[in-house]
């Protein structure tokens, strides 16, 4: 490749991004951009028609993803990404609907929507970027903040018990559950591929650095320091009991694919139920 060719070469992710909005607003060292790269790579490897992919985000740092991907995308209100995605899926069952948002948006203000979408086994993929705090609004305690961690609303350390996202997802009824970190990008890509191909409700949790707030308040260093923590403390345990996956402050991080099971989706269950009642009078929807 000549120098001129190199200058003309495009970033492989350009096909999936709204380049007129680049550079992005995420902080240096933030892990959200790397998760977006994994998502783009998963779309490429899955060979899905991009016209059939929809991304829905809520409010927060990760909520900005909807504005950067070159797909049909919706930036919904705080905590409401999953019901919005549910409506899209029911309106057009042929779509691959992806919720791409943060732990505060999905599991804090939007927690009730999460558990009921999982209970119904809605056929959507949820990618949750977990940075352990409400990063965009000042670093407050979130539903995932480890006990003992410093936050703007817990300057002497958090004392609230946090959610284990994989345990919550399995208990609510999800059919695919995985957890990785921003260091495990190839594994994140593979999990997204698997989730996109699997009917039912999928959760992929990706633990990522928040350098500006969480790391600074806890004196954990920069993004490289946090990636080193992921490297030193991550243990891959596929199929691990989700009851054992709590995250302690700077403790061990158990990652892997924990749940991958078969279960009728919401639409399939509805069609089967109504067919039993109405017989041939009922026209199955979305199948």
Buried (B, 14 or more C-beta within 10 A) or exposed (E): EEEEEEEEEEEEBEEBBEBEEEEBEBBEBBBBBBBBBBBBBBBBEBEBEBEEBBBBBBBBBBBBBBBBBBBBBBBBBBBBBBBBBBEBBBEEBEBBBBBBBBBBBBBBBBBEBBBBBBBBBBBBBBBBBBBBBBBBBEBBBBBBBBBBBBBBBBEEBBEEEBBBBBBBBBBBBBBBBBBBBBBBBEBBBBBBBBBBBBBBBBBBBBBBBBBBBBBBBBEBBEBEBBBEBBEEBBEEBEEBEBEEBBBEBBEEBBBBBBBBEEBBBBBBEBBEEBBEEEEEEBEEEBE
